[in-house]
Amino acid sequence: MFETWFRLLLRAFWLFSILTLLVGCTPSPQTVWKFKAEAPIYGAPAICGNKLVVGSSDHYLYALDVKTGDLSWKVDLGDRILMTPHIEGNSIYVGAASGYFYSLNGDNGKIQWRFKSDQILEFDVCADATGLYFGSYNGNFYKLDRTGRLLWSYQTGLHVTSSCVFYKDLVLTSSWDTNFYGFRRDTGEAAWKVSTGLINYSGPVLHNDSVFYATHEDLYHLNAENGEILYRKKTGYVQHLLIHEGFLYGNEAGLTKRTLEGSLVKTMNLKSWPEFRIALINNVIVTADTLKTLYGISTNLEILWKFKAKSQFWTPGVFHDGIYYIANPDSYVYALRLPN
């Protein structure tokens, strides 16, 4: 009788232990499919109809079926593709490390035109009704029309590798020449520029009439219309920012949450990877660390899920029809179903 009760208690103990471990485990996304390129992938994918388009260091731009990951087509663009493709209808716009900027047909990958900028094209395009805007390692910030004709360019002092945003009649970006810029969209004239004394990699984040930048050591809050510095605050090492529901998030010392006035609200300690541009999916912040892990984090800075690959994630992915598509320098593109 004693042995029977002992066995029952022992089984109950082990069951309790297993359930405790399961409850305490951080959920992981489910891999729906994955596709392997022939070299590391540093740029983010984009959706073009029923295709996922992504570039690789193997020089190929790939179009994959979003449901299965099967290859629809691929085209050799002659050099590493580091830029995230920009999609408009059936047209794909993307740059390569050769300096060429391409327009391709989304159905078959056929090149429609190309524009030469001489040096590496790395970061995202921004676009309005009048043209396509992007920067180059040659220091120029360009505006092209959709036939590939140059409308204007502005020569900064060094590489332009950040993203850009629009504010009224301006397009805002930054350069390694230590300046933030506000360019007039119609002429390319610099309406304002602000020097920080440090190389600027980070793209601008817009909120109403304000724009925020990070310069590794400082957080800048500027008037978006004229570049007036509203405040400058010392921070830990931070490169990318995100604004959501009136708070400012940065990949500083892991992940930080600040008020828009710059006051620290909370810090989550991670071995954060500053190159990764934090992003938002359905009220969940996505970031990455130096240990090859991708995280989904609540706006209160609690880990909701994590996913590990074979290399550090460099760029966020794209969320489409309930699936998160993200690429990694391990050469894989992953289609992930995220935990609820």
C-alpha positions as CSV (number, residue, x, y, z in Angstrom):
1,M,0.0,0.0,0.0
2,F,2.8,2.4,0.9
3,E,4.6,1.6,-2.3
4,T,1.5,2.4,-4.4
5,W,1.0,5.8,-2.7
6,F,4.7,6.5,-3.1
7,R,4.6,5.7,-6.8
8,L,1.5,7.9,-7.3
9,L,3.2,10.8,-5.5
10,L,6.4,10.3,-7.6
11,R,4.4,10.4,-10.8
12,A,2.5,13.5,-9.6
13,F,5.9,15.2,-8.8
14,W,7.3,14.4,-12.3
15,L,4.1,15.6,-14.0
16,F,4.2,18.8,-12.0
17,S,7.8,19.3,-12.9
18,I,7.2,18.8,-16.6
19,L,4.2,21.1,-16.7
20,T,6.2,23.8,-14.8
21,L,9.0,23.6,-17.4
22,L,6.5,23.8,-20.3
23,V,4.7,26.8,-18.8
24,G,8.1,28.5,-18.2
25,C,9.4,27.9,-21.7
26,T,9.5,30.8,-24.1
27,P,7.4,29.9,-27.2
28,S,9.1,29.6,-30.6
29,P,7.7,30.4,-34.0
30,Q,6.8,27.5,-36.2
31,T,8.9,27.2,-39.4
32,V,6.4,26.8,-42.3
33,W,9.1,26.5,-44.9
34,K,12.7,27.7,-45.5
35,F,14.7,28.4,-48.7
36,K,18.4,28.3,-49.1
37,A,20.3,30.7,-51.3
38,E,24.0,30.2,-52.3
39,A,25.4,32.9,-50.0
40,P,24.5,35.1,-47.0
41,I,21.4,37.2,-47.1
42,Y,21.7,40.6,-45.4
43,G,18.6,42.5,-46.8
44,A,15.0,42.0,-46.0
45,P,12.5,40.3,-48.3
46,A,9.4,42.0,-49.8
47,I,6.0,40.8,-51.1
48,C,5.2,41.1,-54.8
49,G,1.7,39.6,-55.4
50,N,2.0,35.9,-54.5
51,K,5.8,36.0,-54.5
52,L,8.4,36.8,-51.8
53,V,11.3,38.7,-53.4
54,V,14.7,38.7,-51.7
55,G,18.3,39.5,-52.8
56,S,21.5,37.5,-51.7
57,S,25.2,38.0,-51.7
58,D,25.3,35.3,-54.4
59,H,24.2,38.1,-56.8
60,Y,20.8,36.6,-57.3
61,L,17.4,38.2,-56.8
62,Y,15.0,35.4,-55.9
63,A,11.2,35.3,-56.3
64,L,9.7,32.5,-54.1
65,D,6.1,31.3,-53.8
66,V,4.9,32.8,-50.5
67,K,2.9,29.7,-49.6
68,T,5.5,27.0,-50.4
69,G,8.9,28.7,-50.7
70,D,9.3,27.1,-54.2
71,L,11.5,29.1,-56.6
72,S,9.5,31.1,-59.2
73,W,12.5,32.7,-60.8
74,K,15.9,34.1,-60.1
75,V,18.0,36.7,-61.9
76,D,21.7,37.5,-61.6
77,L,22.3,41.2,-61.0
78,G,26.0,40.9,-61.1
79,D,26.9,41.8,-57.5
80,R,25.8,41.4,-53.9
81,I,22.2,42.5,-53.2
82,L,22.0,44.2,-49.8
83,M,19.0,46.4,-50.4
84,T,15.5,45.5,-49.5
85,P,13.4,45.4,-52.7
86,H,10.8,48.1,-53.1
87,I,7.6,46.8,-54.7
88,E,5.0,48.8,-56.7
89,G,2.3,46.7,-58.4
90,N,4.2,44.4,-60.7
91,S,7.4,46.4,-60.6
92,I,10.4,45.6,-58.4
93,Y,13.0,48.2,-57.6
94,V,16.3,47.2,-56.0
95,G,20.0,48.2,-55.9
96,A,23.2,46.1,-55.9
97,A,26.7,46.5,-54.5
98,S,27.9,47.3,-58.1
99,G,26.0,50.6,-57.8
100,Y,23.4,49.7,-60.3
101,F,19.8,50.4,-59.4
102,Y,17.3,48.2,-61.2
103,S,13.6,48.0,-62.2
104,L,12.4,44.5,-62.9
105,N,9.2,42.8,-64.0
106,G,7.7,40.9,-61.1
107,D,6.3,38.1,-63.3
108,N,9.6,36.9,-64.6
109,G,12.4,39.0,-63.2
110,K,13.2,40.6,-66.6
111,I,15.3,43.8,-66.2
112,Q,13.3,46.8,-67.4
113,W,16.0,49.4,-66.9
114,R,19.0,50.2,-64.7
115,F,20.7,53.3,-63.4
116,K,24.4,53.4,-62.4
117,S,25.4,55.2,-59.2
118,D,29.1,54.0,-59.1
119,Q,29.2,52.5,-55.6
120,I,27.3,50.2,-53.1
121,L,23.6,50.6,-52.7
122,E,22.6,49.3,-49.3
123,F,19.5,50.7,-47.6
124,D,15.8,51.0,-48.4
125,V,14.1,53.1,-51.0
126,C,11.4,55.6,-50.1
127,A,8.9,56.6,-52.8
128,D,6.2,59.1,-53.4
129,A,4.1,59.8,-56.5
130,T,6.9,61.7,-58.2
131,G,9.8,59.4,-57.8
132,L,12.1,57.0,-56.0
133,Y,14.7,58.2,-53.4
134,F,17.8,56.3,-52.2
135,G,21.4,56.9,-51.1
136,S,24.8,55.5,-52.3
137,Y,28.2,54.8,-50.9
138,N,29.4,57.5,-53.3
139,G,27.8,60.1,-51.0
140,N,24.9,61.0,-53.3
141,F,21.3,61.0,-52.4
142,Y,19.2,60.4,-55.6
143,K,15.8,60.9,-56.9
144,L,14.7,59.0,-60.0
145,D,11.5,58.8,-61.9
146,R,10.0,55.5,-62.7
147,T,11.6,55.3,-66.1
148,G,15.1,55.4,-64.5
149,R,15.7,59.1,-65.4
150,L,17.7,61.1,-62.8
151,L,15.6,64.0,-61.5
152,W,18.2,65.3,-59.0
153,S,21.0,64.2,-56.8
154,Y,22.7,65.8,-53.8
155,Q,26.3,65.1,-53.0
156,T,26.9,64.8,-49.3
157,G,30.4,64.4,-47.8
158,L,30.4,60.7,-47.3
159,H,28.3,57.5,-47.7
160,V,24.5,57.6,-47.5
161,T,23.3,54.3,-46.1
162,S,20.3,55.2,-44.0
163,S,16.6,55.0,-44.8
164,C,14.5,58.1,-45.6
165,V,11.1,59.4,-44.6
166,F,8.8,62.2,-46.0
167,Y,7.6,65.3,-44.1
168,K,5.4,67.7,-46.1
169,D,7.5,68.8,-49.1
170,L,10.8,67.4,-47.6
171,V,12.5,64.0,-47.7
172,L,14.7,63.4,-44.6
173,T,17.8,61.2,-44.3
174,S,21.3,61.2,-42.9
175,S,24.9,60.7,-44.0
176,W,28.2,59.4,-42.8
177,D,29.4,63.1,-43.2
178,T,27.9,63.7,-39.7
179,N,24.9,65.5,-41.0
180,F,21.1,65.0,-40.8
181,Y,19.4,66.4,-43.9
182,G,16.0,67.7,-45.0
183,F,15.9,67.9,-48.8
184,R,13.2,69.6,-50.9
185,R,11.5,66.8,-52.8
186,D,11.0,68.8,-56.0
187,T,14.6,70.3,-56.4
188,G,16.9,68.3,-54.1
189,E,18.0,71.5,-52.4
190,A,19.0,71.0,-48.8
191,A,16.3,72.9,-46.8
192,W,18.3,72.2,-43.6
193,K,21.2,70.1,-42.3
194,V,22.3,69.5,-38.8
195,S,25.8,68.3,-37.8
196,T,26.2,65.9,-35.0
197,G,30.0,65.4,-35.0
198,L,29.5,61.6,-35.5
199,I,29.0,59.3,-38.5
200,N,25.3,58.7,-38.9
201,Y,24.0,55.3,-39.9
202,S,20.5,55.6,-38.5
203,G,17.5,56.6,-40.5
204,P,15.0,59.2,-39.2
205,V,11.8,58.3,-37.3
206,L,9.0,60.7,-37.8
207,H,6.3,61.6,-35.2
208,N,3.9,64.5,-36.1
209,D,6.1,67.5,-36.7
210,S,9.2,66.0,-35.0
211,V,11.9,63.7,-36.3
212,F,14.2,61.5,-34.1
213,Y,17.7,60.2,-34.9
214,A,20.2,58.1,-33.0
215,T,24.0,58.7,-33.5
216,H,25.4,55.8,-31.4
217,E,26.0,58.1,-28.4
218,D,23.1,60.5,-28.6
219,L,19.4,60.7,-29.1
220,Y,18.3,63.8,-31.2
221,H,14.9,65.3,-31.3
222,L,14.5,67.8,-34.2
223,N,11.8,70.0,-35.7
224,A,11.2,68.2,-38.9
225,E,10.4,71.4,-40.8
226,N,13.6,73.4,-40.1
227,G,16.0,71.0,-38.4
228,E,16.0,72.9,-35.1
229,I,17.4,70.7,-32.3
230,L,14.7,70.4,-29.6
231,Y,16.9,68.2,-27.4
232,R,20.0,66.1,-27.5
233,K,20.4,63.3,-24.9
234,K,23.3,61.1,-24.1
235,T,22.5,57.4,-24.4
236,G,24.2,54.0,-24.5
237,Y,25.2,52.7,-27.9
238,V,22.0,52.9,-30.0
239,Q,21.6,52.8,-33.8
240,H,17.9,52.3,-34.6
241,L,14.7,53.7,-33.2
242,L,11.0,52.9,-33.3
243,I,8.0,55.0,-32.1
244,H,4.8,53.3,-31.0
245,E,1.9,54.6,-29.0
246,G,3.7,57.6,-27.7
247,F,6.9,55.9,-26.7
248,L,10.4,55.7,-28.2
249,Y,12.1,52.3,-28.4
250,G,15.8,51.8,-29.2
251,N,18.3,48.9,-29.4
252,E,20.4,50.5,-26.7
253,A,21.8,48.1,-24.1
254,G,19.4,45.5,-25.4
255,L,16.1,47.3,-25.8
256,T,15.0,50.5,-24.1
257,K,11.7,52.3,-23.8
258,R,11.7,56.1,-23.4
259,T,9.1,58.9,-23.4
260,L,9.2,61.1,-26.4
261,E,10.9,63.7,-24.2
262,G,13.8,61.2,-23.8
263,S,13.2,60.1,-20.2
264,L,14.1,56.4,-19.6
265,V,11.0,54.2,-18.8
266,K,12.5,50.7,-18.8
267,T,15.5,48.7,-20.1
268,M,15.5,45.1,-21.2
269,N,19.1,43.7,-21.1
270,L,20.0,41.7,-24.1
271,K,23.2,41.3,-26.0
272,S,21.6,43.4,-28.7
273,W,22.9,43.5,-32.2
274,P,22.9,47.2,-33.1
275,E,22.9,46.6,-36.9
276,F,19.4,45.1,-36.6
277,R,16.6,47.6,-37.3
278,I,13.9,47.0,-34.7
279,A,10.4,46.7,-36.1
280,L,6.8,46.3,-35.0
281,I,4.4,43.5,-35.9
282,N,0.9,43.5,-34.4
283,N,1.9,45.4,-31.3
284,V,5.0,43.2,-30.8
285,I,8.5,44.6,-31.1
286,V,11.0,42.5,-33.1
287,T,14.7,42.7,-32.4
288,A,17.8,40.5,-32.5
289,D,20.9,39.8,-30.4
290,T,24.5,38.9,-31.1
291,L,23.7,35.2,-30.1
292,K,21.8,34.6,-33.4
293,T,18.4,34.9,-31.8
294,L,15.4,36.8,-33.0
295,Y,12.9,38.1,-30.4
296,G,9.3,39.1,-30.2
297,I,9.0,41.5,-27.2
298,S,5.9,43.1,-25.7
299,T,5.7,46.9,-25.5
300,N,6.2,46.5,-21.8
301,L,9.6,44.8,-22.6
302,E,8.8,41.2,-21.8
303,I,9.9,38.3,-24.1
304,L,7.0,36.7,-25.9
305,W,8.9,34.4,-28.3
306,K,12.3,33.8,-29.7
307,F,13.8,32.0,-32.7
308,K,17.4,31.0,-33.3
309,A,19.2,30.7,-36.6
310,K,22.8,29.9,-37.5
311,S,24.0,33.5,-37.8
312,Q,23.1,37.0,-36.5
313,F,19.9,38.5,-38.0
314,W,20.8,41.8,-39.8
315,T,17.3,43.0,-40.9
316,P,13.7,42.6,-39.9
317,G,11.3,40.7,-42.1
318,V,7.9,41.3,-43.6
319,F,4.5,40.1,-42.2
320,H,2.0,38.9,-44.7
321,D,-1.2,36.9,-44.3
322,G,-0.3,35.6,-40.8
323,I,3.3,34.6,-41.8
324,Y,6.5,36.4,-40.9
325,Y,9.2,36.1,-43.6
326,I,12.8,36.9,-42.6
327,A,16.2,36.2,-44.1
328,N,19.5,35.5,-42.4
329,P,23.2,35.4,-43.3
330,D,23.1,31.7,-42.8
331,S,21.7,31.9,-46.4
332,Y,18.2,30.9,-45.5
333,V,14.9,32.6,-45.9
334,Y,12.4,31.5,-43.2
335,A,8.6,31.6,-43.3
336,L,7.5,31.6,-39.7
337,R,4.1,31.3,-38.0
338,L,4.4,33.4,-34.9
339,P,3.0,32.4,-31.5
340,N,-0.3,34.0,-30.5
